[in-house]
Amino acid sequence: MATHEQLQSTSSRSILDPTIPLEKGASKEAAPASALKRKSDAAGITGTKIHIGTRRSALAVVQAELVLAALKTAHPEIEYEIHAMATMGDKNQVTALHEFGAKSLWTHELEAQLLDGTLDIVVHCLKDMPTQLPPRCIIGCITEREDPRDAVVMKAGLGFRTLADLPDGAVVGTSSVRRSAQVKAKYPALRFKDVRGNVGTR
């Protein structure tokens, strides 16, 4: 995600898209380093360092590193730095997600720093983004999709390998209302319990 001002200060080439490399034989002048930074009178990037914001969870940091690697491949002349931080959703590990009244649980703090000029771009998981973006923010690019399937993790030694193997009344933990509804539709005899945390803690 970037701001409108950042996009307007770039060349006509979609250089905010890290998945688009320079064409073979093309000159790097086609996408100058200055095109990746905002105009100094807009918010003020010093030098040619791009500050990338992300959540501090291990998965979010990996996603930001993938974006950084793609940007570095396309524009090796630019320096990049990742800044990881905790959002409201990270700080509150008790309340069920569907009980939160606030929006942008995973994105607000990052977008605030994007808008005040501390960050130049932020990397979000698309499912964490609100339906409506904050004023002045825009989706700069969407990277190539990874495997979208959910995964079931079971304790070793129990002898179960799939949801179909579980006995009636078995408890499945998830933080997603969507996942609960989808699994319950196929396995109505299972029970569901809300569980919070990132991949590691769950």
Stockholm file with secondary structure:
# STOCKHOLM 1.0

chainA/1-202         MATHEQLQSTSSRSILDPTIPLEKGASKEAAPASALKRKSDAAGITGTKIHIGTRRSALAVVQAELVLAALKTAHPEIEYEIHAMATMGDKNQVTALHEFGAKSLWTHELEAQLLDGTLDIVVHCLKDMPTQLPPRCIIGCITEREDPRDAVVMKAGLGFRTLADLPDGAVVGTSSVRRSAQVKAKYPALRFKDVRGNVGTR
#=GR chainA/1-202 SS CEEHHHHHTSCSSCTTCTTCCCCTTCCGGGSCGGGGSCCTTTTCCCTTEEEEEEESSHHHHHHHHHHHHHHHHHCTTSEEEEEEECCHHHHCCSSCGGGCCCSCTTTHHHHHHHHTTSCSEECCCGGGSCSSCCTTEECCCCCCCCCCCCCCCCCTTSCCCSGGGSCTTCEEEESCHHHHHHHHHHCTTCEEEECCSCTTTC
#=GC SS_cons         CEEHHHHHTSCSSCTTCTTCCCCTTCCGGGSCGGGGSCCTTTTCCCTTEEEEEEESSHHHHHHHHHHHHHHHHHCTTSEEEEEEECCHHHHCCSSCGGGCCCSCTTTHHHHHHHHTTSCSEECCCGGGSCSSCCTTEECCCCCCCCCCCCCCCCCTTSCCCSGGGSCTTCEEEESCHHHHHHHHHHCTTCEEEECCSCTTTC
//
